[in-house]
């Protein structure tokens, strides 16, 4: 299993995930996103665009390493990893 952590801002859009331990069975980042979307429908499209590429304002880390394949999300996620999904915030 892989532990997924989200930035608190994402709970604004997916409040049912707040306070939940998110554990998914996945071997790639793409699988992590698909499993999250099964738990919280719509989060996959929030994270990725219509082609399945990571949106510009979203970063994903496996442990302390940022995902390298932002187009197909093929980065391997070893068993027991921590995956952190964060959204950049900006404003003016």
PDB file as gemmi writes it, atoms N, CA and C in Angstrom:
CRYST1    1.000    1.000    1.000  90.00  90.00  90.00 P 1                      
ATOM      1  N   UNK A   1       0.843  -1.189   0.000  1.00  0.00           N  
ATOM      2  CA  UNK A   1       0.000   0.000   0.000  1.00  0.00           C  
ATOM      3  C   UNK A   1       0.884   1.247   0.000  1.00  0.00           C  
ATOM      4  N   UNK A   2       0.318   2.308  -0.525  1.00  0.00           N  
ATOM      5  CA  UNK A   2       0.979   3.601  -0.622  1.00  0.00           C  
ATOM      6  C   UNK A   2       0.162   4.600   0.180  1.00  0.00           C  
ATOM      7  N   UNK A   3       0.829   5.401   0.983  1.00  0.00           N  
ATOM      8  CA  UNK A   3       0.130   6.431   1.761  1.00  0.00           C  
ATOM      9  C   UNK A   3       0.114   7.723   0.959  1.00  0.00           C  
ATOM     10  N   UNK A   4      -1.067   8.277   0.759  1.00  0.00           N  
ATOM     11  CA  UNK A   4      -1.221   9.518   0.001  1.00  0.00           C  
ATOM     12  C   UNK A   4      -1.580  10.637   0.969  1.00  0.00           C  
ATOM     13  N   UNK A   5      -0.867  11.745   0.842  1.00  0.00           N  
ATOM     14  CA  UNK A   5      -1.138  12.925   1.649  1.00  0.00           C  
ATOM     15  C   UNK A   5      -1.435  14.088   0.721  1.00  0.00           C  
ATOM     16  N   UNK A   6      -2.360  14.921   1.116  1.00  0.00           N  
ATOM     17  CA  UNK A   6      -2.787  16.065   0.311  1.00  0.00           C  
ATOM     18  C   UNK A   6      -2.555  17.357   1.074  1.00  0.00           C  
ATOM     19  N   UNK A   7      -2.334  18.439   0.345  1.00  0.00           N  
ATOM     20  CA  UNK A   7      -2.259  19.740   1.005  1.00  0.00           C  
ATOM     21  C   UNK A   7      -3.651  20.098   1.521  1.00  0.00           C  
ATOM     22  N   UNK A   8      -3.727  20.798   2.627  1.00  0.00           N  
ATOM     23  CA  UNK A   8      -5.034  21.135   3.213  1.00  0.00           C  
ATOM     24  C   UNK A   8      -5.976  21.867   2.261  1.00  0.00           C  
ATOM     25  N   UNK A   9      -5.435  22.631   1.322  1.00  0.00           N  
ATOM     26  CA  UNK A   9      -6.293  23.368   0.397  1.00  0.00           C  
ATOM     27  C   UNK A   9      -7.187  22.421  -0.421  1.00  0.00           C  
ATOM     28  N   UNK A  10      -6.711  21.243  -0.732  1.00  0.00           N  
ATOM     29  CA  UNK A  10      -7.514  20.308  -1.524  1.00  0.00           C  
ATOM     30  C   UNK A  10      -8.762  19.838  -0.776  1.00  0.00           C  
ATOM     31  N   UNK A  11      -8.744  19.924   0.546  1.00  0.00           N  
ATOM     32  CA  UNK A  11      -9.926  19.531   1.320  1.00  0.00           C  
ATOM     33  C   UNK A  11     -11.093  20.506   1.113  1.00  0.00           C  
ATOM     34  N   UNK A  12     -10.783  21.712   0.642  1.00  0.00           N  
ATOM     35  CA  UNK A  12     -11.837  22.670   0.317  1.00  0.00           C  
ATOM     36  C   UNK A  12     -12.740  22.094  -0.776  1.00  0.00           C  
ATOM     37  N   UNK A  13     -12.127  21.419  -1.735  1.00  0.00           N  
ATOM     38  CA  UNK A  13     -12.859  20.856  -2.862  1.00  0.00           C  
ATOM     39  C   UNK A  13     -13.303  19.419  -2.629  1.00  0.00           C  
ATOM     40  N   UNK A  14     -12.591  18.723  -1.736  1.00  0.00           N  
ATOM     41  CA  UNK A  14     -12.899  17.322  -1.440  1.00  0.00           C  
ATOM     42  C   UNK A  14     -12.946  17.123   0.077  1.00  0.00           C  
ATOM     43  N   UNK A  15     -13.963  17.713   0.731  1.00  0.00           N  
ATOM     44  CA  UNK A  15     -14.027  17.707   2.198  1.00  0.00           C  
ATOM     45  C   UNK A  15     -14.168  16.304   2.800  1.00  0.00           C  
ATOM     46  N   UNK A  16     -14.677  15.345   2.052  1.00  0.00           N  
ATOM     47  CA  UNK A  16     -14.810  13.985   2.576  1.00  0.00           C  
ATOM     48  C   UNK A  16     -13.464  13.320   2.830  1.00  0.00           C  
ATOM     49  N   UNK A  17     -12.397  13.857   2.250  1.00  0.00           N  
ATOM     50  CA  UNK A  17     -11.068  13.280   2.442  1.00  0.00           C  
ATOM     51  C   UNK A  17     -10.378  13.796   3.705  1.00  0.00           C  
ATOM     52  N   UNK A  18     -10.876  14.893   4.237  1.00  0.00           N  
ATOM     53  CA  UNK A  18     -10.241  15.498   5.413  1.00  0.00           C  
ATOM     54  C   UNK A  18     -10.283  14.540   6.596  1.00  0.00           C  
ATOM     55  N   UNK A  19      -9.128  14.343   7.192  1.00  0.00           N  
ATOM     56  CA  UNK A  19      -9.021  13.484   8.367  1.00  0.00           C  
ATOM     57  C   UNK A  19      -8.940  11.996   8.061  1.00  0.00           C  
ATOM     58  N   UNK A  20      -9.024  11.627   6.795  1.00  0.00           N  
ATOM     59  CA  UNK A  20      -8.952  10.215   6.411  1.00  0.00           C  
ATOM     60  C   UNK A  20      -7.516   9.811   6.120  1.00  0.00           C  
ATOM     61  N   UNK A  21      -7.179   8.595   6.476  1.00  0.00           N  
ATOM     62  CA  UNK A  21      -5.898   8.041   6.063  1.00  0.00           C  
ATOM     63  C   UNK A  21      -6.117   7.461   4.671  1.00  0.00           C  
ATOM     64  N   UNK A  22      -5.366   7.950   3.713  1.00  0.00           N  
ATOM     65  CA  UNK A  22      -5.528   7.518   2.334  1.00  0.00           C  
ATOM     66  C   UNK A  22      -4.454   6.502   1.975  1.00  0.00           C  
ATOM     67  N   UNK A  23      -4.839   5.254   1.935  1.00  0.00           N  
ATOM     68  CA  UNK A  23      -3.940   4.164   1.548  1.00  0.00           C  
ATOM     69  C   UNK A  23      -4.482   3.539   0.278  1.00  0.00           C  
ATOM     70  N   UNK A  24      -3.628   3.436  -0.746  1.00  0.00           N  
ATOM     71  CA  UNK A  24      -4.054   2.848  -2.011  1.00  0.00           C  
ATOM     72  C   UNK A  24      -3.020   1.835  -2.477  1.00  0.00           C  
ATOM     73  N   UNK A  25      -3.477   0.856  -3.229  1.00  0.00           N  
ATOM     74  CA  UNK A  25      -2.587  -0.112  -3.864  1.00  0.00           C  
ATOM     75  C   UNK A  25      -2.269   0.425  -5.250  1.00  0.00           C  
ATOM     76  N   UNK A  26      -1.025   0.815  -5.469  1.00  0.00           N  
ATOM     77  CA  UNK A  26      -0.631   1.396  -6.749  1.00  0.00           C  
ATOM     78  C   UNK A  26       0.862   1.208  -6.969  1.00  0.00           C  
ATOM     79  N   UNK A  27       1.233   1.043  -8.230  1.00  0.00           N  
ATOM     80  CA  UNK A  27       2.641   0.880  -8.575  1.00  0.00           C  
ATOM     81  C   UNK A  27       3.217   2.049  -9.348  1.00  0.00           C  
ATOM     82  N   UNK A  28       2.334   2.943  -9.849  1.00  0.00           N  
ATOM     83  CA  UNK A  28       2.767   4.144 -10.558  1.00  0.00           C  
ATOM     84  C   UNK A  28       1.951   5.333 -10.067  1.00  0.00           C  
ATOM     85  N   UNK A  29       2.422   6.515 -10.413  1.00  0.00           N  
ATOM     86  CA  UNK A  29       1.690   7.722 -10.034  1.00  0.00           C  
ATOM     87  C   UNK A  29       0.321   7.741 -10.714  1.00  0.00           C  
ATOM     88  N   UNK A  30       0.243   7.298 -11.955  1.00  0.00           N  
ATOM     89  CA  UNK A  30      -1.046   7.250 -12.657  1.00  0.00           C  
ATOM     90  C   UNK A  30      -2.039   6.376 -11.904  1.00  0.00           C  
ATOM     91  N   UNK A  31      -1.576   5.256 -11.377  1.00  0.00           N  
ATOM     92  CA  UNK A  31      -2.456   4.376 -10.604  1.00  0.00           C  
ATOM     93  C   UNK A  31      -2.890   5.034  -9.302  1.00  0.00           C  
ATOM     94  N   UNK A  32      -2.005   5.785  -8.677  1.00  0.00           N  
ATOM     95  CA  UNK A  32      -2.368   6.518  -7.457  1.00  0.00           C  
ATOM     96  C   UNK A  32      -3.513   7.479  -7.755  1.00  0.00           C  
ATOM     97  N   UNK A  33      -3.395   8.226  -8.847  1.00  0.00           N  
ATOM     98  CA  UNK A  33      -4.441   9.195  -9.212  1.00  0.00           C  
ATOM     99  C   UNK A  33      -5.751   8.471  -9.500  1.00  0.00           C  
ATOM    100  N   UNK A  34      -5.698   7.350 -10.230  1.00  0.00           N  
ATOM    101  CA  UNK A  34      -6.926   6.591 -10.519  1.00  0.00           C  
ATOM    102  C   UNK A  34      -7.591   6.082  -9.246  1.00  0.00           C  
ATOM    103  N   UNK A  35      -6.795   5.566  -8.321  1.00  0.00           N  
ATOM    104  CA  UNK A  35      -7.348   5.049  -7.066  1.00  0.00           C  
ATOM    105  C   UNK A  35      -7.958   6.174  -6.234  1.00  0.00           C  
ATOM    106  N   UNK A  36      -7.298   7.326  -6.208  1.00  0.00           N  
ATOM    107  CA  UNK A  36      -7.869   8.470  -5.492  1.00  0.00           C  
ATOM    108  C   UNK A  36      -9.192   8.892  -6.101  1.00  0.00           C  
ATOM    109  N   UNK A  37      -9.283   8.845  -7.428  1.00  0.00           N  
ATOM    110  CA  UNK A  37     -10.516   9.234  -8.094  1.00  0.00           C  
ATOM    111  C   UNK A  37     -11.651   8.253  -7.785  1.00  0.00           C  
ATOM    112  N   UNK A  38     -11.312   7.005  -7.505  1.00  0.00           N  
ATOM    113  CA  UNK A  38     -12.333   6.037  -7.082  1.00  0.00           C  
ATOM    114  C   UNK A  38     -12.861   6.388  -5.695  1.00  0.00           C  
ATOM    115  N   UNK A  39     -11.969   6.896  -4.846  1.00  0.00           N  
ATOM    116  CA  UNK A  39     -12.350   7.273  -3.484  1.00  0.00           C  
ATOM    117  C   UNK A  39     -13.110   8.598  -3.479  1.00  0.00           C  
ATOM    118  N   UNK A  40     -12.623   9.552  -4.269  1.00  0.00           N  
ATOM    119  CA  UNK A  40     -13.211  10.895  -4.321  1.00  0.00           C  
ATOM    120  C   UNK A  40     -13.392  11.288  -5.785  1.00  0.00           C  
ATOM    121  N   UNK A  41     -14.504  10.897  -6.388  1.00  0.00           N  
ATOM    122  CA  UNK A  41     -14.724  11.211  -7.799  1.00  0.00           C  
ATOM    123  C   UNK A  41     -14.520  12.693  -8.103  1.00  0.00           C  
ATOM    124  N   UNK A  42     -13.746  12.947  -9.152  1.00  0.00           N  
ATOM    125  CA  UNK A  42     -13.451  14.311  -9.566  1.00  0.00           C  
ATOM    126  C   UNK A  42     -12.052  14.768  -9.215  1.00  0.00           C  
ATOM    127  N   UNK A  43     -11.432  14.139  -8.230  1.00  0.00           N  
ATOM    128  CA  UNK A  43     -10.097  14.588  -7.836  1.00  0.00           C  
ATOM    129  C   UNK A  43      -9.073  14.279  -8.930  1.00  0.00           C  
ATOM    130  N   UNK A  44      -9.297  13.215  -9.681  1.00  0.00           N  
ATOM    131  CA  UNK A  44      -8.383  12.886 -10.771  1.00  0.00           C  
ATOM    132  C   UNK A  44      -8.331  13.995 -11.807  1.00  0.00           C  
ATOM    133  N   UNK A  45      -9.503  14.558 -12.156  1.00  0.00           N  
ATOM    134  CA  UNK A  45      -9.547  15.642 -13.127  1.00  0.00           C  
ATOM    135  C   UNK A  45      -9.035  16.945 -12.522  1.00  0.00           C  
ATOM    136  N   UNK A  46      -9.107  17.083 -11.230  1.00  0.00           N  
ATOM    137  CA  UNK A  46      -8.550  18.258 -10.571  1.00  0.00           C  
ATOM    138  C   UNK A  46      -7.018  18.214 -10.624  1.00  0.00           C  
ATOM    139  N   UNK A  47      -6.458  17.011 -10.524  1.00  0.00           N  
ATOM    140  CA  UNK A  47      -5.008  16.817 -10.522  1.00  0.00           C  
ATOM    141  C   UNK A  47      -4.452  16.795 -11.945  1.00  0.00           C  
ATOM    142  N   UNK A  48      -5.187  16.164 -12.859  1.00  0.00           N  
ATOM    143  CA  UNK A  48      -4.718  15.974 -14.235  1.00  0.00           C  
ATOM    144  C   UNK A  48      -5.680  16.614 -15.230  1.00  0.00           C  
ATOM    145  N   UNK A  49      -5.143  16.953 -16.399  1.00  0.00           N  
ATOM    146  CA  UNK A  49      -5.984  17.521 -17.448  1.00  0.00           C  
ATOM    147  C   UNK A  49      -6.670  16.406 -18.239  1.00  0.00           C  
ATOM    148  N   UNK A  50      -7.378  16.794 -19.302  1.00  0.00           N  
ATOM    149  CA  UNK A  50      -8.151  15.825 -20.078  1.00  0.00           C  
ATOM    150  C   UNK A  50      -7.281  14.794 -20.806  1.00  0.00           C  
ATOM    151  N   UNK A  51      -5.973  15.045 -20.935  1.00  0.00           N  
ATOM    152  CA  UNK A  51      -5.055  14.079 -21.554  1.00  0.00           C  
ATOM    153  C   UNK A  51      -4.388  13.180 -20.526  1.00  0.00           C  
ATOM    154  N   UNK A  52      -4.658  13.438 -19.253  1.00  0.00           N  
ATOM    155  CA  UNK A  52      -4.043  12.647 -18.195  1.00  0.00           C  
ATOM    156  C   UNK A  52      -2.713  13.190 -17.715  1.00  0.00           C  
ATOM    157  N   UNK A  53      -2.315  14.361 -18.205  1.00  0.00           N  
ATOM    158  CA  UNK A  53      -1.070  14.998 -17.777  1.00  0.00           C  
ATOM    159  C   UNK A  53      -1.305  15.799 -16.502  1.00  0.00           C  
ATOM    160  N   UNK A  54      -0.287  15.869 -15.690  1.00  0.00           N  
ATOM    161  CA  UNK A  54      -0.367  16.638 -14.450  1.00  0.00           C  
ATOM    162  C   UNK A  54      -0.602  18.108 -14.782  1.00  0.00           C  
ATOM    163  N   UNK A  55      -1.554  18.710 -14.109  1.00  0.00           N  
ATOM    164  CA  UNK A  55      -1.841  20.125 -14.344  1.00  0.00           C  
ATOM    165  C   UNK A  55      -0.651  20.973 -13.886  1.00  0.00           C  
ATOM    166  N   UNK A  56      -0.510  22.126 -14.505  1.00  0.00           N  
ATOM    167  CA  UNK A  56       0.619  23.021 -14.248  1.00  0.00           C  
ATOM    168  C   UNK A  56       0.729  23.396 -12.776  1.00  0.00           C  
ATOM    169  N   UNK A  57      -0.388  23.623 -12.112  1.00  0.00           N  
ATOM    170  CA  UNK A  57      -0.379  24.111 -10.730  1.00  0.00           C  
ATOM    171  C   UNK A  57      -0.278  22.988  -9.689  1.00  0.00           C  
ATOM    172  N   UNK A  58      -0.091  21.745 -10.137  1.00  0.00           N  
ATOM    173  CA  UNK A  58      -0.041  20.604  -9.213  1.00  0.00           C  
ATOM    174  C   UNK A  58       1.343  19.957  -9.273  1.00  0.00           C  
ATOM    175  N   UNK A  59       1.860  19.604  -8.119  1.00  0.00           N  
ATOM    176  CA  UNK A  59       3.100  18.832  -8.024  1.00  0.00           C  
ATOM    177  C   UNK A  59       2.833  17.586  -7.202  1.00  0.00           C  
ATOM    178  N   UNK A  60       3.513  16.525  -7.557  1.00  0.00           N  
ATOM    179  CA  UNK A  60       3.418  15.273  -6.806  1.00  0.00           C  
ATOM    180  C   UNK A  60       4.829  14.836  -6.441  1.00  0.00           C  
ATOM    181  N   UNK A  61       4.980  14.436  -5.196  1.00  0.00           N  
ATOM    182  CA  UNK A  61       6.259  13.938  -4.711  1.00  0.00           C  
ATOM    183  C   UNK A  61       6.095  12.499  -4.250  1.00  0.00           C  
ATOM    184  N   UNK A  62       7.087  11.686  -4.543  1.00  0.00           N  
ATOM    185  CA  UNK A  62       7.179  10.333  -4.003  1.00  0.00           C  
ATOM    186  C   UNK A  62       8.303  10.409  -2.986  1.00  0.00           C  
ATOM    187  N   UNK A  63       7.945  10.353  -1.724  1.00  0.00           N  
ATOM    188  CA  UNK A  63       8.940  10.651  -0.696  1.00  0.00           C  
ATOM    189  C   UNK A  63       9.351  12.101  -0.866  1.00  0.00           C  
ATOM    190  N   UNK A  64      10.636  12.332  -1.050  1.00  0.00           N  
ATOM    191  CA  UNK A  64      11.136  13.694  -1.235  1.00  0.00           C  
ATOM    192  C   UNK A  64      11.463  14.006  -2.682  1.00  0.00           C  
ATOM    193  N   UNK A  65      11.137  13.090  -3.591  1.00  0.00           N  
ATOM    194  CA  UNK A  65      11.467  13.267  -4.998  1.00  0.00           C  
ATOM    195  C   UNK A  65      10.244  13.683  -5.813  1.00  0.00           C  
ATOM    196  N   UNK A  66      10.404  14.782  -6.526  1.00  0.00           N  
ATOM    197  CA  UNK A  66       9.306  15.255  -7.364  1.00  0.00           C  
ATOM    198  C   UNK A  66       9.146  14.344  -8.580  1.00  0.00           C  
ATOM    199  N   UNK A  67       7.913  14.107  -8.967  1.00  0.00           N  
ATOM    200  CA  UNK A  67       7.606  13.264 -10.113  1.00  0.00           C  
ATOM    201  C   UNK A  67       8.255  13.854 -11.366  1.00  0.00           C  
ATOM    202  N   UNK A  68       8.891  12.993 -12.146  1.00  0.00           N  
ATOM    203  CA  UNK A  68       9.567  13.450 -13.354  1.00  0.00           C  
ATOM    204  C   UNK A  68       8.695  13.398 -14.596  1.00  0.00           C  
ATOM    205  N   UNK A  69       7.849  12.387 -14.705  1.00  0.00           N  
ATOM    206  CA  UNK A  69       6.995  12.227 -15.882  1.00  0.00           C  
ATOM    207  C   UNK A  69       5.649  12.887 -15.624  1.00  0.00           C  
ATOM    208  N   UNK A  70       5.538  14.146 -16.006  1.00  0.00           N  
ATOM    209  CA  UNK A  70       4.309  14.911 -15.771  1.00  0.00           C  
ATOM    210  C   UNK A  70       3.254  14.638 -16.841  1.00  0.00           C  
ATOM    211  N   UNK A  71       3.644  14.003 -17.960  1.00  0.00           N  
ATOM    212  CA  UNK A  71       2.695  13.740 -19.034  1.00  0.00           C  
ATOM    213  C   UNK A  71       1.947  12.421 -18.848  1.00  0.00           C  
ATOM    214  N   UNK A  72       2.669  11.339 -18.567  1.00  0.00           N  
ATOM    215  CA  UNK A  72       2.027  10.016 -18.476  1.00  0.00           C  
ATOM    216  C   UNK A  72       1.991   9.467 -17.049  1.00  0.00           C  
ATOM    217  N   UNK A  73       2.686  10.117 -16.121  1.00  0.00           N  
ATOM    218  CA  UNK A  73       2.699   9.726 -14.705  1.00  0.00           C  
ATOM    219  C   UNK A  73       3.168   8.282 -14.515  1.00  0.00           C  
ATOM    220  N   UNK A  74       4.240   7.933 -15.218  1.00  0.00           N  
ATOM    221  CA  UNK A  74       4.755   6.561 -15.164  1.00  0.00           C  
ATOM    222  C   UNK A  74       5.761   6.326 -14.045  1.00  0.00           C  
ATOM    223  N   UNK A  75       6.080   7.349 -13.262  1.00  0.00           N  
ATOM    224  CA  UNK A  75       7.047   7.169 -12.175  1.00  0.00           C  
ATOM    225  C   UNK A  75       6.590   6.036 -11.263  1.00  0.00           C  
ATOM    226  N   UNK A  76       7.523   5.164 -10.920  1.00  0.00           N  
ATOM    227  CA  UNK A  76       7.220   4.037 -10.034  1.00  0.00           C  
ATOM    228  C   UNK A  76       6.986   4.526  -8.613  1.00  0.00           C  
ATOM    229  N   UNK A  77       6.048   3.869  -7.948  1.00  0.00           N  
ATOM    230  CA  UNK A  77       5.749   4.158  -6.554  1.00  0.00           C  
ATOM    231  C   UNK A  77       5.973   2.864  -5.774  1.00  0.00           C  
ATOM    232  N   UNK A  78       7.126   2.751  -5.109  1.00  0.00           N  
ATOM    233  CA  UNK A  78       7.410   1.523  -4.369  1.00  0.00           C  
ATOM    234  C   UNK A  78       6.434   1.287  -3.212  1.00  0.00           C  
ATOM    235  N   UNK A  79       6.197   0.043  -2.925  1.00  0.00           N  
ATOM    236  CA  UNK A  79       5.345  -0.354  -1.794  1.00  0.00           C  
ATOM    237  C   UNK A  79       5.819   0.365  -0.535  1.00  0.00           C  
ATOM    238  N   UNK A  80       4.874   0.902   0.220  1.00  0.00           N  
ATOM    239  CA  UNK A  80       5.198   1.585   1.468  1.00  0.00           C  
ATOM    240  C   UNK A  80       5.599   3.044   1.305  1.00  0.00           C  
ATOM    241  N   UNK A  81       5.550   3.547   0.079  1.00  0.00           N  
ATOM    242  CA  UNK A  81       5.936   4.936  -0.175  1.00  0.00           C  
ATOM    243  C   UNK A  81       4.899   5.914   0.367  1.00  0.00           C  
ATOM    244  N   UNK A  82       5.343   7.142   0.498  1.00  0.00           N  
ATOM    245  CA  UNK A  82       4.467   8.264   0.832  1.00  0.00           C  
ATOM    246  C   UNK A  82       4.404   9.146  -0.399  1.00  0.00           C  
ATOM    247  N   UNK A  83       3.203   9.377  -0.891  1.00  0.00           N  
ATOM    248  CA  UNK A  83       2.984  10.241  -2.053  1.00  0.00           C  
ATOM    249  C   UNK A  83       2.288  11.500  -1.581  1.00  0.00           C  
ATOM    250  N   UNK A  84       2.892  12.636  -1.888  1.00  0.00           N  
ATOM    251  CA  UNK A  84       2.357  13.910  -1.440  1.00  0.00           C  
ATOM    252  C   UNK A  84       1.899  14.708  -2.650  1.00  0.00           C  
ATOM    253  N   UNK A  85       0.629  15.109  -2.661  1.00  0.00           N  
ATOM    254  CA  UNK A  85       0.068  15.874  -3.762  1.00  0.00           C  
ATOM    255  C   UNK A  85      -0.215  17.274  -3.267  1.00  0.00           C  
ATOM    256  N   UNK A  86       0.363  18.243  -3.976  1.00  0.00           N  
ATOM    257  CA  UNK A  86       0.216  19.621  -3.552  1.00  0.00           C  
ATOM    258  C   UNK A  86      -0.170  20.506  -4.720  1.00  0.00           C  
ATOM    259  N   UNK A  87      -0.915  21.522  -4.409  1.00  0.00           N  
ATOM    260  CA  UNK A  87      -1.362  22.494  -5.393  1.00  0.00           C  
ATOM    261  C   UNK A  87      -0.723  23.832  -5.079  1.00  0.00           C  
ATOM    262  N   UNK A  88      -0.179  24.471  -6.093  1.00  0.00           N  
ATOM    263  CA  UNK A  88       0.375  25.810  -5.901  1.00  0.00           C  
ATOM    264  C   UNK A  88      -0.765  26.803  -5.739  1.00  0.00           C  
ATOM    265  N   UNK A  89      -0.601  27.728  -4.842  1.00  0.00           N  
ATOM    266  CA  UNK A  89      -1.598  28.787  -4.629  1.00  0.00           C  
ATOM    267  C   UNK A  89      -0.967  30.114  -5.002  1.00  0.00           C  
ATOM    268  N   UNK A  90      -1.734  30.928  -5.677  1.00  0.00           N  
ATOM    269  CA  UNK A  90      -1.241  32.254  -6.020  1.00  0.00           C  
ATOM    270  C   UNK A  90      -2.407  33.226  -5.996  1.00  0.00           C  
ATOM    271  N   UNK A  91      -2.086  34.424  -6.039  1.00  0.00           N  
ATOM    272  CA  UNK A  91      -3.136  35.448  -6.017  1.00  0.00           C  
ATOM    273  C   UNK A  91      -2.517  36.822  -6.096  1.00  0.00           C  
ATOM    274  N   UNK A  92      -3.344  37.777  -6.159  1.00  0.00           N  
ATOM    275  CA  UNK A  92      -2.794  39.120  -6.277  1.00  0.00           C  
ATOM    276  C   UNK A  92      -3.705  40.131  -5.672  1.00  0.00           C  
TER     277      UNK A  92                                                      
END                                                                             
